[in-house]
Amino acid sequence: MKDKKIYSYPTDHMLTVGLGFSIFYWLCEFFISMLSTHHGNALVQLFGKSIDDVWTRIVVLCLFMIFGSHAQYTIDKRKKAEESLRRQNEYMEALHETALGLIRRLELNDLLQAIINRATSLTRIPNGFIYLYNAEKDELEMKVGTGIFTSHTGLRLKPGEGLAGKVWLKKESTIINNYQSLPEKIGHFDSIRCIMAIPLKSERGADGVMGLCHTEKGKFIDSESAEMSERFSKLASVALYNARLYTDMQHELERREQAEKDSREMEHQLRRSQKMEALGTLAGGIAHDFNNILSAIIGFAEMAMMYDAPEGSKTHTHIRQVVNAGLRARELVRQILTFSRESRQDKQIIAISSSLKEVLHLLRASLPANIDIRREIAEDAGCILADPTEIHQIIMNLCTNAAHAMEDKGGMMTVSLANVFSDGDYVSLKVKDTGCGISPDIIEKIFNPYFTTKAPGKGTGLGLAIVNRIVQSHNGTIRIQSRIGEGTEIEVLFPLVKRDVEIRTAGLSIPIGSGHVLFVDDEELLEELGKDMLEKLGYTVSSFTDPFKAIEHFKAQPNIFDAVISDINMPQLTGIQLSREMLNIRSDIPIILTTGFSEDITPEELCAMGIFDMLMKPLTIHDLAGAVQKAIHNKGIGGLS
């Protein structure tokens, strides 16, 4: 900063004032004397009759000059002191207000505005600005401004650019009383006449630049304003540094709170995941035992229906109903395994209409009487490549959610199925309700896992999440439209495929074959069932419940067998281990494994081991007949290939 000008009272001004008082007194005395005598010599009246009168008047004049000058000096000095005291009071008030801002930890923008307002008020310089440095972008940004700078907040400078950029870079204050001559002046501010820029410095360097300027001609930055601004900027720098620390601390606290919230959410999700994993493990164990029971029910019922009950008889009809019930129970188990992520189901070409009609038939019995179902199922609706169980699950979840939306007041559920030939060939499944609708605030969240609007105990938040996962795995699309108070429509689009193969039904003919099959299952009932089924299909069967005895029998005469069928889950020796032993004895023997639920081992790993195929329990006689015939007559081309 340039040296300030030291104030001193001008002596010539004092003499002028004193001389003026003396001459005024002398002239007054002269005219009074002339008026009182009405005659006489004017010079005598002016200077006196004698030398003593002259000296007397001269002394009086000198005294008047001295006292007059002193009186004027005293008056001016007092005015100057009062002005200085007023400005000091303003300065102290500004310091106090800035200190309060420091103590109160004002928001950064509020503090900056308070600083520049007080600086302009203190110095009586109407135009001011504050630039702050952004380390990430390596630039200065005008955060606040007054006067001509008010409309230029947000202006950005690079370090070294313009006066503010140079002051920030050099970290030294600068006063320019002829701004128009400055070569690097900013084009926005041609009206500036004089300007002062001061760096706002803290422990970590220059945080920014504060500037004050005049736009009127004849104005300049005096040394007193400069010194006052310099001192004020130091306190402002402390307040600014503290406000930034406070802001950083706020952001850090918010970040930690969010991190803790995320951690709690992740912990909650982990507990749910572990719970689902435990349920999945439990479901897998139940499914294994339940599928063994279903295997006996379905298998023996099929045997009785096909070989013991004449077709068309009531007995045949009743047994067919038992088989159909068993097959529905099998699908139920597969749905449970889908939830627990234990099942692996191959996609096949299916018509959705049959699954849709079955679900609506089952659903009607469970819905309240005040909910009506309208069916709009096109007879020519095409086929899709899909997992039948998962399609069944999609339909059930969408219809259940629609019914839940109308459970209080009732309404109409419209279920439609049709072909759509727009932007591709699709089969469109729509489920529409006239319920409460979905709020726009949450419509984007409804497919998130565990998100539910249902009361505790009425929903898990997994239904639509699973629907979304299944649709994506089938290369499909979900569309949703909803209005509060009017209802919701969810449309699922599946890619349409040509029906170039026949859909499997229970009415297909059963292939009869020949050959010697080794059958192993630790359940006596299933061992007996398997033996009876295979013999009815024309095969010679050697069956065992003990896997070790089966290995000994195979080892004794390995070449007499055409295929091996073994359960995977056996307590003494698993089907995987049994397969390895037999393949070591005879590497070309086709082996078919059966299981009540999918194992952790992948189809690729089974294929690499030399396993021909794997069948899911409960087995139907059609499944068994097809797999055995394929194993014996098409060796090397297994179901896992």
C-alpha positions in Angstrom: 0.0 0.0 0.0 1.3 3.5 -0.8 2.4 5.8 2.1 -0.5 7.8 3.5 -0.5 11.6 3.6 0.0 13.0 7.1 -2.6 15.6 7.9 -1.4 19.2 9.1 -3.3 22.5 9.5 -2.2 25.0 6.8 -0.5 28.1 8.4 -1.4 30.6 5.6 -5.0 29.8 6.2 -4.6 30.7 9.9 -2.9 34.1 9.1 -5.6 35.0 6.5 -8.3 34.4 9.0 -6.6 36.4 11.7 -5.7 39.3 9.4 -9.3 39.4 8.2 -10.5 39.8 11.8 -8.0 42.6 12.4 -8.8 44.6 9.3 -12.5 44.2 10.1 -11.9 45.6 13.6 -9.7 48.5 12.4 -12.3 49.6 9.7 -15.1 49.5 12.2 -13.2 51.7 14.7 -12.4 54.2 11.8 -15.9 54.6 10.7 -17.2 54.9 14.2 -14.7 57.7 14.9 -15.6 59.5 11.7 -19.2 59.4 12.4 -18.8 60.6 16.0 -16.6 63.7 15.2 -18.1 64.4 11.8 -14.9 66.0 10.7 -11.1 65.8 10.8 -8.3 64.3 8.9 -9.1 60.8 7.7 -5.5 59.6 8.2 -5.5 60.9 11.7 -8.7 59.2 12.4 -7.4 56.0 10.9 -3.9 55.8 12.5 -4.4 58.0 15.5 -3.2 61.5 16.7 0.0 60.3 18.2 2.6 57.6 17.9 1.1 55.9 21.1 -2.2 55.7 19.4 -0.6 54.1 16.3 1.3 51.5 18.4 -1.8 50.8 20.5 -3.8 50.1 17.3 -1.1 48.0 15.9 -0.9 45.9 19.1 -4.7 45.5 19.1 -4.6 44.4 15.4 -1.9 41.8 16.2 -3.9 40.5 19.1 -7.0 40.2 16.9 -4.9 38.4 14.3 -3.6 35.9 16.8 -6.9 35.3 18.6 -8.8 35.1 15.3 -6.4 32.6 13.8 -6.5 30.5 17.0 -10.3 30.5 17.1 -10.5 29.4 13.5 -7.9 26.7 14.1 -9.8 25.4 17.1 -13.1 25.3 15.2 -11.6 23.4 12.3 -9.7 21.0 14.6 -12.9 20.2 16.4 -14.7 19.5 13.2 -11.9 17.3 12.0 -11.9 15.4 15.3 -15.6 15.0 15.2 -15.4 13.6 11.6 -12.5 11.3 12.6 -14.5 10.1 15.6 -17.5 9.5 13.5 -15.5 7.4 11.0 -13.8 5.5 13.8 -17.2 4.7 15.3 -18.4 3.4 11.9 -15.2 1.4 11.6 -15.6 -0.1 15.1 -19.2 -0.8 14.3 -18.2 -2.6 11.1 -15.6 -4.6 13.0 -18.1 -5.5 15.6 -20.7 -6.6 13.0 -18.1 -8.6 11.2 -17.0 -10.2 14.5 -20.6 -11.1 15.2 -20.7 -12.7 11.8 -17.7 -14.7 12.9 -19.2 -15.8 16.1 -22.6 -16.6 14.6 -21.1 -18.6 11.8 -23.2 -17.0 9.1 -23.9 -18.8 5.9 -21.0 -18.1 3.4 -23.1 -16.0 1.0 -24.7 -14.0 3.8 -21.4 -13.3 5.4 -19.9 -12.2 2.1 -22.8 -9.8 1.4 -22.4 -8.4 5.0 -18.7 -7.9 4.5 -19.0 -5.9 1.2 -21.9 -3.9 2.5 -20.0 -2.8 5.6 -16.8 -2.1 3.6 -18.7 0.2 1.2 -20.5 1.9 4.1 -17.3 2.4 6.0 -15.2 3.9 3.2 -18.1 5.7 1.5 -17.1 4.0 -1.7 -20.4 2.8 -3.3 -19.2 0.1 -5.6 -17.6 -3.2 -4.3 -17.1 -6.8 -5.0 -15.7 -10.0 -3.5 -14.1 -12.8 -5.6 -13.5 -16.2 -4.1 -11.0 -18.7 -5.4 -12.2 -22.2 -6.5 -9.2 -24.6 -6.2 -10.9 -27.4 -8.2 -11.5 -25.2 -11.2 -8.5 -23.0 -10.6 -10.5 -19.8 -11.1 -11.9 -16.8 -9.2 -15.6 -16.2 -9.1 -17.4 -13.0 -8.2 -19.7 -14.1 -5.4 -21.3 -10.8 -4.3 -21.3 -7.2 -5.6 -22.7 -3.8 -4.9 -23.3 -0.8 -7.1 -22.1 -1.5 -10.7 -21.0 -5.0 -9.7 -24.5 -6.1 -8.6 -25.4 -7.6 -11.9 -22.1 -9.2 -12.6 -22.0 -11.8 -9.8 -20.9 -15.1 -11.2 -18.2 -13.5 -13.4 -15.1 -15.8 -13.5 -11.4 -14.9 -13.9 -8.3 -17.0 -14.2 -5.5 -16.2 -11.7 -3.5 -13.3 -13.2 -6.4 -12.1 -15.3 -7.6 -8.6 -14.7 -6.8 -6.5 -11.6 -8.5 -9.0 -9.2 -6.6 -11.9 -10.7 -3.3 -10.1 -10.4 -3.9 -9.1 -6.8 -4.8 -12.7 -5.9 -1.7 -14.0 -7.7 0.7 -11.5 -6.1 -1.2 -11.4 -2.7 -0.6 -7.7 -2.4 -3.0 -4.8 -2.2 -3.2 -2.3 -5.1 -4.7 1.2 -5.5 -5.2 2.6 -9.0 -6.5 6.2 -9.2 -6.5 6.2 -13.0 -8.2 2.9 -13.9 -8.8 3.9 -17.5 -5.1 3.8 -18.2 -4.9 0.2 -17.0 -4.1 -2.1 -20.0 -5.6 -5.3 -18.4 -8.9 -3.7 -17.3 -12.1 -5.8 -17.7 -14.3 -4.6 -20.5 -17.5 -4.8 -18.4 -16.3 -1.9 -16.1 -15.4 1.0 -18.4 -17.0 3.5 -16.0 -14.5 2.9 -13.2 -12.3 5.9 -12.4 -10.3 4.6 -9.4 -10.2 1.2 -7.7 -8.7 -0.5 -4.7 -8.2 -4.4 -4.6 -7.2 -6.2 -1.4 -6.4 -10.0 -1.1 -8.4 -11.9 1.6 -5.7 -14.0 3.1 -5.9 -16.9 5.6 -3.7 -19.7 6.8 -4.1 -21.6 3.6 -3.3 -18.6 1.3 -5.4 -16.1 -0.5 -9.1 -17.2 -0.3 -10.2 -14.3 -2.5 -10.1 -10.6 -3.4 -12.2 -7.7 -2.1 -12.4 -4.5 -4.3 -13.9 -1.0 -3.9 -14.1 1.6 -6.6 -15.5 5.1 -7.6 -17.2 5.8 -10.9 -17.5 9.6 -10.5 -14.9 12.0 -11.9 -12.6 13.7 -9.4 -13.0 10.9 -6.8 -9.9 9.1 -5.6 -8.9 6.5 -3.0 -7.4 8.4 -0.1 -4.9 6.9 2.3 -7.2 6.8 5.2 -9.9 4.8 3.3 -7.1 2.5 2.1 -5.7 1.9 5.6 -9.2 1.3 7.0 -10.1 -1.1 4.3 -6.8 -2.9 4.8 -7.5 -3.4 8.5 -11.1 -4.4 7.8 -10.1 -7.0 5.2 -8.0 -8.8 7.8 -10.9 -9.4 10.1 -13.1 -10.2 7.1 -10.5 -12.8 6.0 -10.8 -14.4 9.4 -14.6 -14.4 9.3 -14.5 -15.8 5.7 -12.0 -18.5 6.7 -14.1 -19.5 9.7 -17.3 -19.5 7.6 -15.6 -21.8 5.0 -14.5 -24.1 7.8 -18.0 -24.1 9.2 -19.4 -24.9 5.7 -16.9 -27.7 5.2 -17.8 -29.1 8.6 -21.5 -29.0 7.7 -20.8 -30.9 4.4 -18.6 -33.4 6.3 -21.4 -33.9 8.9 -23.9 -34.4 6.1 -21.6 -36.8 4.3 -21.1 -38.8 7.5 -24.9 -38.8 8.3 -25.5 -40.1 4.7 -22.8 -42.7 5.1 -24.3 -43.9 8.4 -27.7 -43.9 6.8 -26.4 -45.9 3.8 -24.6 -48.2 6.2 -27.7 -48.9 8.2 -29.6 -49.4 5.0 -27.0 -51.9 3.8 -27.1 -53.7 7.1 -30.9 -53.8 6.9 -30.6 -55.2 3.3 -28.0 -57.7 4.4 -30.2 -59.0 7.2 -33.0 -59.3 4.7 -30.7 -61.0 2.3 -29.6 -63.4 5.0 -33.2 -64.0 5.9 -34.1 -64.7 2.3 -31.0 -67.0 2.0 -32.1 -68.9 5.1 -35.6 -69.2 3.7 -34.1 -70.3 0.4 -32.1 -73.0 2.1 -35.2 -74.1 4.0 -37.3 -74.0 0.9 -34.7 -76.1 -0.9 -34.8 -78.8 1.8 -38.6 -78.8 1.9 -38.8 -78.9 -1.9 -36.5 -82.0 -2.0 -38.7 -83.9 0.4 -41.9 -82.6 -1.0 -40.9 -83.4 -4.6 -40.1 -87.0 -3.5 -43.6 -87.3 -2.1 -45.0 -85.7 -5.3 -43.0 -88.1 -7.4 -44.7 -91.1 -5.7 -48.1 -89.5 -6.0 -47.8 -88.5 -9.6 -45.9 -91.6 -10.7 -48.1 -94.2 -9.2 -51.2 -92.2 -10.3 -50.0 -92.1 -13.9 -49.2 -95.8 -13.8 -52.7 -96.6 -12.5 -54.3 -94.3 -15.0 -52.4 -95.7 -18.0 -52.3 -99.4 -17.2 -55.0 -100.2 -14.6 -58.0 -97.9 -15.3 -59.8 -98.1 -18.6 -59.9 -94.8 -20.4 -63.3 -93.3 -20.2 -64.1 -94.9 -16.8 -64.8 -92.9 -13.7 -61.7 -94.4 -12.1 -59.6 -93.1 -15.0 -61.1 -89.6 -14.7 -60.6 -89.5 -10.9 -57.0 -90.6 -11.2 -56.4 -88.0 -13.9 -57.6 -85.3 -11.5 -55.1 -86.6 -9.0 -52.3 -86.3 -11.6 -53.4 -82.8 -12.5 -53.4 -81.8 -8.8 -49.9 -83.3 -8.4 -48.7 -81.3 -11.4 -50.1 -78.1 -10.0 -48.4 -78.9 -6.7 -45.1 -79.4 -8.7 -45.5 -76.0 -10.2 -46.1 -74.5 -6.8 -42.8 -76.0 -5.5 -41.1 -74.6 -8.6 -42.4 -71.1 -7.7 -41.1 -71.5 -4.2 -37.7 -72.4 -5.6 -37.8 -69.4 -7.9 -38.2 -67.2 -4.9 -35.3 -68.8 -3.2 -33.3 -68.7 -6.5 -32.7 -72.4 -6.3 -34.5 -73.4 -9.5 -33.2 -73.6 -13.1 -35.9 -73.8 -15.7 -35.3 -74.0 -19.4 -37.3 -71.6 -21.6 -39.7 -73.1 -24.1 -42.2 -71.8 -26.6 -45.5 -71.4 -24.8 -48.9 -69.6 -25.2 -49.5 -67.2 -22.4 -53.3 -67.6 -22.7 -53.4 -71.0 -21.1 -51.4 -69.7 -18.0 -53.6 -66.6 -17.9 -56.8 -68.5 -17.9 -55.6 -70.8 -15.2 -54.5 -68.0 -12.9 -57.7 -66.1 -13.3 -59.7 -69.2 -12.5 -57.7 -69.7 -9.3 -57.7 -66.0 -8.4 -61.5 -65.6 -8.7 -62.0 -67.9 -5.7 -59.8 -65.8 -3.5 -61.0 -62.3 -4.5 -63.7 -60.3 -2.6 -67.1 -60.3 -4.2 -66.9 -56.5 -4.8 -64.0 -57.0 -7.3 -65.0 -58.0 -10.8 -62.7 -59.5 -13.4 -63.1 -58.6 -17.1 -61.2 -60.9 -19.6 -60.1 -59.6 -22.9 -58.0 -62.5 -24.2 -57.4 -62.6 -27.9 -57.7 -66.1 -29.3 -54.9 -65.4 -31.8 -52.5 -64.2 -29.2 -49.0 -65.5 -30.2 -46.4 -67.5 -28.4 -43.3 -66.5 -26.5 -40.1 -68.1 -25.5 -40.4 -68.3 -21.7 -40.3 -70.2 -18.5 -43.9 -71.2 -17.9 -43.5 -71.1 -14.1 -42.1 -67.5 -14.2 -44.9 -66.4 -16.6 -47.4 -67.8 -14.1 -45.7 -65.9 -11.4 -45.8 -62.6 -13.3 -49.6 -62.9 -13.9 -50.3 -63.8 -10.3 -48.2 -60.9 -8.9 -49.8 -58.3 -11.2 -53.3 -59.5 -10.5 -52.7 -59.7 -6.8 -51.4 -56.1 -6.7 -54.4 -54.9 -8.7 -56.8 -56.6 -6.3 -55.0 -55.1 -3.3 -55.5 -51.6 -4.8 -59.2 -52.1 -4.9 -59.7 -54.1 -1.7 -61.3 -51.2 0.3 -63.9 -50.0 -2.3 -64.0 -52.7 -4.9 -63.8 -52.1 -8.6 -63.0 -53.7 -12.0 -59.9 -55.6 -12.9 -59.4 -55.8 -16.6 -56.9 -58.4 -17.9 -56.1 -58.4 -21.6 -53.8 -60.3 -23.9 -53.2 -59.4 -27.5 -50.5 -59.2 -30.2 -48.8 -55.8 -30.7 -47.0 -54.9 -34.0 -45.5 -51.6 -33.1 -41.7 -51.1 -32.9 -41.4 -54.8 -33.2 -43.6 -57.9 -32.8 -44.8 -58.5 -29.2 -47.4 -60.2 -27.1 -49.0 -57.6 -24.8 -50.2 -58.6 -21.3 -52.2 -55.8 -19.5 -53.6 -55.7 -16.0 -55.7 -52.7 -15.2 -57.5 -51.8 -12.0 -59.8 -48.9 -10.9 -58.2 -48.6 -7.5 -56.5 -45.8 -5.6 -53.6 -45.2 -8.1 -49.9 -44.7 -7.5 -48.4 -41.3 -6.5 -45.9 -39.8 -9.0 -43.4 -39.5 -6.1 -43.1 -43.3 -5.7 -44.0 -44.7 -9.1 -40.3 -44.9 -10.0 -39.6 -47.0 -6.8 -42.3 -49.6 -7.1 -39.9 -52.1 -8.8 -37.2 -51.6 -6.1 -36.6 -54.7 -3.9 -38.4 -54.5 -0.5 -40.3 -51.3 -1.5 -43.9 -51.7 -0.5 -46.9 -49.4 0.4 -48.8 -52.2 2.1 -49.2 -52.4 5.9 -46.7 -54.5 7.9 -47.4 -58.1 7.5 -49.3 -57.7 4.2 -46.4 -57.4 1.8 -42.7 -58.1 1.4 -41.9 -55.6 -1.3 -40.6 -58.4 -3.5 -43.5 -59.0 -5.9 -42.9 -56.3 -8.5 -39.2 -56.6 -8.1 -39.4 -60.2 -9.1 -41.7 -59.4 -11.9 -39.2 -56.8 -13.2 -36.3 -59.3 -13.0 -38.3 -62.0 -14.8 -39.4 -59.6 -17.6 -35.8 -58.5 -18.1 -34.6 -62.1 -18.3 -37.1 -62.7 -21.0 -36.0 -59.5 -23.0 -39.3 -57.9 -22.3 -40.5 -54.4 -21.3 -42.7 -53.0 -18.6 -44.9 -49.9 -19.0 -47.0 -48.4 -16.3 -49.6 -45.7 -16.3 -51.4 -44.5 -13.1 -53.5 -41.6 -11.8 -54.4 -40.9 -8.2 -58.0 -41.9 -7.6 -58.5 -43.4 -11.1 -56.4 -46.6 -11.1 -53.3 -48.2 -12.6 -52.5 -50.1 -15.8 -49.3 -52.2 -16.1 -48.4 -53.6 -19.5 -45.8 -56.3 -20.1 -44.5 -56.8 -23.6 -42.8 -60.1 -24.5 -41.1 -60.7 -27.9 -43.3 -62.7 -30.2 -41.9 -66.0 -31.6 -43.2 -68.2 -34.4 -44.8 -71.4 -33.3 -42.5 -73.7 -35.2 -42.5 -76.5 -32.7 -45.4 -78.2 -30.9 -46.0 -77.4 -27.2 -45.7 -80.4 -25.0 -48.9 -81.7 -23.4 -49.8 -84.6 -21.3 -51.5 -86.2 -24.2 -48.3 -86.9 -26.2 -47.6 -90.6 -26.9 -45.1 -92.3 -24.7 -42.0 -93.7 -26.5 -41.4 -97.4 -25.7 -37.8 -98.6 -25.7 -35.5 -101.5 -24.8 -32.2 -101.9 -22.9 -30.8 -102.4 -19.5 -31.1 -99.5 -17.0 -29.5 -99.2 -13.6 -31.8 -97.2 -11.3 -30.6 -95.7 -7.9 -32.7 -93.8 -5.3 -32.3 -94.0 -1.5 -36.1 -93.7 -1.1 -37.6 -97.2 -1.3 -40.9 -95.9 -2.6 -39.2 -94.0 -5.5 -36.9 -96.9 -6.2 -40.0 -99.1 -6.6 -41.8 -96.5 -8.7 -38.8 -96.0 -11.0 -38.4 -99.7 -11.5 -42.1 -100.1 -12.4 -42.1 -97.1 -14.8 -39.1 -98.3 -16.7 -40.3 -101.8 -16.9 -43.7 -100.6 -18.3 -41.6 -98.6 -20.9 -40.0 -101.8 -22.0 -36.7 -101.7 -20.2 -34.8 -104.2 -18.1 -34.2 -102.6 -14.7 -31.7 -103.2 -11.9 -32.7 -101.0 -9.0 -31.0 -100.1 -5.7 -31.5 -98.0 -2.7 -27.9 -98.4 -1.6 -25.4 -96.5 -3.9 -22.5 -98.7 -2.8 -24.2 -101.9 -3.8 -25.2 -100.2 -7.1 -21.5 -99.5 -7.8 -20.5 -103.1 -7.0 -23.1 -104.4 -9.3 -22.1 -102.1 -12.1 -18.4 -102.9 -11.6 -19.1 -106.6 -11.9 -20.7 -106.3 -15.3 -20.4 -102.7 -16.7 -21.1 -103.6 -20.3 -24.6 -105.0 -19.7 -26.0 -101.6 -18.9 -27.2 -99.1 -21.5 -27.9 -96.2 -19.0 -27.8 -95.2 -15.4 -30.4 -93.1 -13.5 -29.4 -91.8 -10.0 -30.8 -89.4 -7.5 -28.3 -86.7 -6.5 -29.2 -86.2 -2.8 -28.4 -89.5 -1.1 -27.0 -89.6 2.5 -24.3 -92.2 2.0 -23.0 -91.3 -1.4 -24.2 -88.4 -3.6 -25.2 -88.9 -7.2 -22.2 -86.8 -8.3 -19.8 -89.1 -6.5 -21.6 -92.2 -7.8 -21.3 -90.9 -11.3 -17.6 -90.3 -11.0 -17.1 -93.9 -9.8 -19.1 -95.3 -12.7 -17.5 -93.1 -15.3 -14.1 -94.2 -14.1 -15.2 -97.8 -14.7 -16.8 -97.1 -18.0 -16.4 -93.6 -19.5 -19.1 -93.9 -22.2 -22.0 -94.9 -20.0 -24.9 -92.3 -20.2 -25.9 -91.1 -16.7 -29.1 -89.2 -15.9 -29.3 -87.5 -12.5 -32.6 -86.6 -10.8 -33.1 -84.0 -8.0 -35.8 -82.3 -6.1 -34.1 -78.9 -6.5 -31.2 -77.4 -8.4 -27.8 -78.0 -7.0 -25.0 -75.5 -6.7 -23.2 -77.3 -9.5 -23.9 -75.7 -12.9 -25.0 -77.6 -16.1 -21.7 -76.7 -17.6 -19.8 -78.5 -14.8 -22.1 -81.5 -15.1 -21.6 -81.7 -18.8 -17.8 -81.4 -18.3 -18.0 -84.4 -15.9 -19.7 -86.5 -18.6 -23.2 -86.4 -17.1 -25.8 -86.9 -19.9 -28.8 -85.1 -18.5 -30.5 -83.9 -15.3 -34.2 -84.1 -14.6 -36.2 -82.2 -12.0 -38.5 -84.1 -9.6 -41.3 -85.0 -9.5 -40.8 -87.0 -12.7 -43.7 -87.9 -15.0 -43.6 -91.0 -17.1 -43.3 -88.8 -20.2 -40.2 -87.1 -18.9 -38.6 -90.3 -17.9 -39.4 -92.1 -21.2 -38.1 -89.3 -23.3 -34.8 -88.9 -21.4 -34.0 -92.6 -21.3 -34.7 -93.2 -25.0 -32.6 -90.2 -25.8 -29.7 -91.4 -23.6 -29.7 -94.9 -25.2 -30.3 -94.1 -28.8 -28.7 -90.6 -29.1 -25.5 -91.1 -27.1 -23.2 -88.1 -26.9 -26.1 -85.6 -27.4 -27.4 -85.1 -23.9 -29.8 -82.6 -22.4 -26.9 -80.6 -20.9 -25.0 -80.3 -24.1 
